[in-house]
Amino acid sequence: MEMDTSVVLPAEAEGFIQSLETFSLKEVGSVRWFRQHEYIEKLNMQAILNASAMHDEFVKELLVSFGKIPVLVHELILVEVWKQKVFPILCQLQDFNPKSTFHLYMLIHHEATIINLLETILFHKDSCEAADDSLLDLVDYCHRKLTLLASEATKDCAVAHGQQNQMSSTEELQAQCAALEFEISLKAVSVLSYIADHTESISVINRMLCTHNMPCVLVQLMESCPWSRSKKGQVEKYINGKWQRIPAEDHLKMTKLDGQVWLALYILILKEECQRKYDFNNFNKNQLLKLRGFLTDVLIDQLPNLVELQRFLAHLAVTDPAPPKKDLILEQIPEMWSQIVRDNSGKWKAIAKYQVKETFSPSDSDLQQQAQRLAQTYNLDVMERLLPEKPKCGSCGKEASKRCSRCQGEWYCNRQCQVKHWPKHKKACQLMTETMKKIQEDLQIKS
């Protein structure tokens, strides 16, 4: 019997997608904005379910046919601007002392939801074509995120999150925001590789190669490898939203993120149109030649196409390619970020004060309604089906099938691993269990 894989039905999705609209910065977090957030959350889940089941991808088809991908890109950048310009001011306002940060956390999480949805749909070439000029804005967005990621600033935030003891609700929110930034930046790697693969727009290629020098950014990313770390002599890699211990036999196994970076490099260096545009000057050439040290036989066995890149780099090492021809082109430029900043310049504090008063001081009944609506969206059975692969054991890192019965948040491969891991898991387990219990009690009392 086939498992039901519906969060939304096609007719519902059509209604949601037709209603998608762009908001102003002042409207972020409003009732109308929050309703759209729920729609996008459900569409994101359904898109992942459809893609993983290789099912009729109706969410992608509807977003393409109704021309709504540019709306998603605009809303992604809108929240990015809000987080950079308004959120820090909001946290410093003396009259900002929210009873619940739940509303604000959903706003911060909105950027992650949209980049996730874009990652799923941009796998398909027709989505890239339907994004039209907004692809330029998305390239700039990815460049901002990848530059942060290569500097490892986001990794430090992700590591630091959860290591704080007593924090105020606002400080906790800022820590969550910083931790989420790491996750979002990793998604931007996949989005960039899909854009590089599918685009035929001269302006987009020019933006990636000439304006942002993406090949060199990706080389830096490969060198810093922020999704891998060594902790107490153990290798850990960031896979499917969490740091996982990697058994010794899998240390050289390529992760999805490694694959995405190599795919983007392969396309941006070898694609015919890219080779005509890219300036292989001394600096760029020396940066690219650093890749030769990473192109081992073990790596090429896992991604055989990279042998072509290996050959190209060997040839590049002994030649000096001519600079690209200076073609006269009418270049399009991205507008979303600069337009949002221009429209709100000098108003950041006024927006923050307005939102404290009007948006982020919801009544108890408003909070209860939001919590109940989101509880329906985040159905545990559906969430489990969204996992791209089987969970890993919290103790040894191997595939796991048993879950902690108290908090439901950690997985183990056997009882021995669970017992061994308990001293580390105990505090988090108690905290999660108490939080869930309190939420349920609050909902029952208010009902």
VENWO-V936751 format. One record per residue. N is the residue number from 0. PHI is phi in whole degrees, 0 to 359 (none if undefined). OMEGA is omega in radians with two decimals (999 if undefined). Layout:
# VENWO-V936751
N_PHI_OMEGA + N_PHI_OMEGA
This chain:
# VENWO-V936751
0_none_-3.10 + 1_283_3.14 + 2_288_3.10 + 3_293_-3.10 + 4_240_-3.13 + 5_241_2.92 + 6_262_3.03 + 7_227_3.08 + 8_275_-3.10 + 9_307_-3.12 + 10_294_3.09 + 11_296_-3.13 + 12_301_3.14 + 13_298_3.10 + 14_297_3.13 + 15_302_-3.03 + 16_291_3.11 + 17_298_-3.08 + 18_275_-3.11 + 19_300_-3.11 + 20_218_3.09 + 21_270_-3.13 + 22_244_2.99 + 23_272_-3.11 + 24_297_-3.12 + 25_295_-3.07 + 26_277_-3.14 + 27_302_-3.14 + 28_91_3.14 + 29_290_-3.13 + 30_300_-3.14 + 31_295_3.12 + 32_298_-3.10 + 33_296_3.11 + 34_296_3.10 + 35_295_3.09 + 36_303_3.12 + 37_298_3.12 + 38_301_-3.09 + 39_294_3.10 + 40_301_-3.13 + 41_292_3.12 + 42_297_3.11 + 43_298_3.13 + 44_299_-3.11 + 45_295_3.13 + 46_298_3.12 + 47_294_3.12 + 48_300_3.14 + 49_298_-3.11 + 50_294_-3.10 + 51_288_3.12 + 52_269_-3.04 + 53_48_-3.02 + 54_263_3.04 + 55_304_-3.04 + 56_274_-3.02 + 57_290_3.11 + 58_296_3.12 + 59_298_-3.11 + 60_300_-3.11 + 61_290_3.11 + 62_298_3.11 + 63_291_-3.03 + 64_291_3.11 + 65_269_3.09 + 66_62_-3.04 + 67_260_-3.14 + 68_295_3.06 + 69_300_3.09 + 70_295_3.11 + 71_299_-3.14 + 72_297_3.13 + 73_299_-3.11 + 74_292_3.06 + 75_298_-3.10 + 76_289_3.10 + 77_301_-3.14 + 78_290_3.08 + 79_300_3.11 + 80_296_3.14 + 81_302_-3.12 + 82_295_-3.11 + 83_277_-2.97 + 84_257_-3.03 + 85_262_-3.05 + 86_305_3.14 + 87_298_3.12 + 88_293_3.14 + 89_306_-3.08 + 90_292_-3.12 + 91_266_-3.11 + 92_293_-3.08 + 93_294_-3.11 + 94_272_3.10 + 95_265_3.13 + 96_217_-3.00 + 97_294_3.06 + 98_294_-3.13 + 99_222_3.12 + 100_263_-3.09 + 101_304_-3.12 + 102_300_-3.14 + 103_292_-3.14 + 104_297_3.13 + 105_297_3.11 + 106_293_3.14 + 107_297_-3.10 + 108_286_-3.06 + 109_301_3.14 + 110_299_3.13 + 111_296_3.14 + 112_297_-3.10 + 113_292_-3.12 + 114_295_3.08 + 115_296_3.13 + 116_296_3.12 + 117_296_3.11 + 118_300_-3.11 + 119_292_-3.03 + 120_276_-3.11 + 121_284_2.98 + 122_302_-3.10 + 123_261_-3.07 + 124_299_-3.09 + 125_295_3.07 + 126_291_3.11 + 127_296_3.13 + 128_295_-3.11 + 129_289_3.12 + 130_292_3.03 + 131_56_-3.06 + 132_293_-3.12 + 133_294_3.10 + 134_298_3.10 + 135_296_3.11 + 136_295_-3.14 + 137_289_3.08 + 138_297_3.11 + 139_298_3.11 + 140_300_-3.14 + 141_299_3.12 + 142_298_3.11 + 143_300_-3.09 + 144_290_-3.10 + 145_290_3.09 + 146_295_3.07 + 147_299_-3.09 + 148_295_-3.13 + 149_293_3.12 + 150_281_3.13 + 151_67_3.12 + 152_297_-3.10 + 153_288_3.14 + 154_295_3.12 + 155_301_3.13 + 156_295_-3.11 + 157_294_3.14 + 158_290_-3.09 + 159_292_-3.09 + 160_298_-3.14 + 161_93_3.12 + 162_260_3.11 + 163_276_3.11 + 164_262_-3.11 + 165_273_3.11 + 166_236_3.02 + 167_288_-3.11 + 168_299_3.13 + 169_290_3.11 + 170_296_3.11 + 171_299_3.13 + 172_296_3.12 + 173_295_3.10 + 174_293_3.11 + 175_296_3.14 + 176_298_-3.13 + 177_294_3.14 + 178_295_-3.13 + 179_292_-3.13 + 180_300_3.12 + 181_297_3.13 + 182_300_-3.12 + 183_296_-3.12 + 184_297_3.10 + 185_294_3.10 + 186_295_-3.14 + 187_298_3.09 + 188_298_-3.14 + 189_296_-3.12 + 190_301_-3.14 + 191_297_-3.10 + 192_295_3.10 + 193_291_3.11 + 194_298_-3.14 + 195_302_-3.10 + 196_292_-2.97 + 197_265_-2.96 + 198_287_3.01 + 199_239_-3.11 + 200_285_3.12 + 201_300_-3.11 + 202_296_-3.13 + 203_292_3.13 + 204_297_3.12 + 205_301_-3.13 + 206_297_-3.11 + 207_291_-3.00 + 208_269_-3.01 + 209_269_-3.10 + 210_287_-3.00 + 211_254_-3.11 + 212_46_-3.09 + 213_303_3.11 + 214_305_-3.14 + 215_289_3.07 + 216_297_-3.12 + 217_290_3.07 + 218_296_3.12 + 219_299_3.14 + 220_295_3.13 + 221_296_3.14 + 222_290_-3.09 + 223_280_3.11 + 224_40_-3.02 + 225_293_3.13 + 226_269_3.10 + 227_226_3.13 + 228_207_3.08 + 229_246_-3.11 + 230_228_-3.12 + 231_51_3.09 + 232_78_-3.13 + 233_255_3.07 + 234_277_3.08 + 235_236_3.07 + 236_232_-3.10 + 237_272_-3.07 + 238_232_3.10 + 239_51_2.99 + 240_86_3.09 + 241_207_3.08 + 242_285_-3.12 + 243_236_3.10 + 244_288_-3.08 + 245_256_3.09 + 246_300_-3.05 + 247_308_-3.08 + 248_291_-3.11 + 249_252_-3.08 + 250_303_-3.08 + 251_266_-3.13 + 252_287_-3.11 + 253_288_3.05 + 254_272_3.11 + 255_301_-3.12 + 256_295_3.06 + 257_304_-3.11 + 258_299_-3.12 + 259_294_3.14 + 260_295_3.12 + 261_296_3.13 + 262_297_3.13 + 263_298_3.12 + 264_297_-3.14 + 265_304_-3.09 + 266_290_-3.06 + 267_292_3.14 + 268_263_-3.01 + 269_258_3.14 + 270_302_-3.02 + 271_305_-3.13 + 272_297_3.14 + 273_290_-3.14 + 274_297_3.12 + 275_289_-3.04 + 276_270_-2.96 + 277_279_3.13 + 278_267_3.13 + 279_275_3.12 + 280_287_-3.04 + 281_302_-3.12 + 282_298_-3.10 + 283_299_-3.14 + 284_299_-3.12 + 285_295_3.09 + 286_295_-3.10 + 287_296_-3.11 + 288_292_3.05 + 289_297_-3.12 + 290_295_-3.08 + 291_300_3.13 + 292_293_-3.13 + 293_270_-3.04 + 294_277_-3.14 + 295_276_3.10 + 296_300_-3.13 + 297_297_3.14 + 298_293_-3.09 + 299_293_3.05 + 300_300_-3.10 + 301_277_3.12 + 302_224_-2.99 + 303_304_3.13 + 304_302_-3.08 + 305_293_3.09 + 306_297_3.10 + 307_293_3.10 + 308_294_3.12 + 309_300_3.13 + 310_295_-3.12 + 311_298_-3.12 + 312_293_3.10 + 313_297_3.12 + 314_289_-3.13 + 315_298_-3.10 + 316_298_-3.06 + 317_249_3.13 + 318_229_3.03 + 319_236_-3.10 + 320_300_3.12 + 321_293_3.10 + 322_296_-3.10 + 323_294_3.10 + 324_293_3.13 + 325_277_3.10 + 326_282_3.06 + 327_274_3.14 + 328_234_3.08 + 329_272_-3.00 + 330_272_3.03 + 331_280_3.10 + 332_235_3.14 + 333_292_-3.03 + 334_237_-2.94 + 335_299_-3.10 + 336_302_-3.07 + 337_295_3.13 + 338_294_3.13 + 339_297_-3.13 + 340_294_-3.14 + 341_297_-3.11 + 342_296_-3.02 + 343_245_-3.11 + 344_303_-3.13 + 345_81_-3.10 + 346_248_-3.00 + 347_304_-3.09 + 348_292_3.13 + 349_297_3.12 + 350_295_3.13 + 351_300_-3.14 + 352_295_3.11 + 353_299_-3.08 + 354_290_3.07 + 355_299_-3.06 + 356_283_-2.96 + 357_265_-2.95 + 358_253_-2.99 + 359_256_2.99 + 360_234_-3.09 + 361_289_3.09 + 362_285_3.11 + 363_301_-3.11 + 364_291_3.08 + 365_297_-3.14 + 366_298_-3.13 + 367_298_3.13 + 368_298_3.13 + 369_297_-3.13 + 370_299_-3.12 + 371_293_3.13 + 372_295_-3.13 + 373_287_3.08 + 374_297_3.09 + 375_290_3.13 + 376_294_-3.08 + 377_271_3.10 + 378_287_-3.03 + 379_301_3.14 + 380_296_3.12 + 381_294_-3.12 + 382_302_3.13 + 383_296_-3.13 + 384_288_3.11 + 385_280_3.14 + 386_297_-3.07 + 387_291_3.07 + 388_206_-3.10 + 389_297_-3.13 + 390_296_3.14 + 391_255_3.14 + 392_296_-3.13 + 393_293_-3.10 + 394_261_-3.02 + 395_251_3.10 + 396_89_3.13 + 397_279_3.14 + 398_302_-3.05 + 399_236_3.14 + 400_231_-3.11 + 401_250_-3.09 + 402_242_3.07 + 403_302_-3.03 + 404_287_-3.12 + 405_279_-3.02 + 406_261_-3.12 + 407_64_-3.01 + 408_255_-3.11 + 409_237_-3.08 + 410_244_3.11 + 411_219_3.12 + 412_270_3.08 + 413_201_-3.08 + 414_298_-3.11 + 415_300_3.13 + 416_295_-3.13 + 417_296_-3.14 + 418_297_-3.12 + 419_297_-3.06 + 420_275_-3.01 + 421_305_-3.14 + 422_304_3.13 + 423_282_-3.01 + 424_276_-2.97 + 425_309_-3.05 + 426_296_-3.14 + 427_297_-3.12 + 428_297_-3.14 + 429_297_-3.13 + 430_298_-3.13 + 431_296_-3.12 + 432_296_-3.14 + 433_295_3.14 + 434_298_-3.13 + 435_297_-3.14 + 436_296_-3.13 + 437_296_3.13 + 438_300_-3.14 + 439_297_3.11 + 440_297_3.14 + 441_300_-3.13 + 442_296_-3.14 + 443_294_-3.14 + 444_298_-3.10 + 445_290_3.08 + 446_288_999
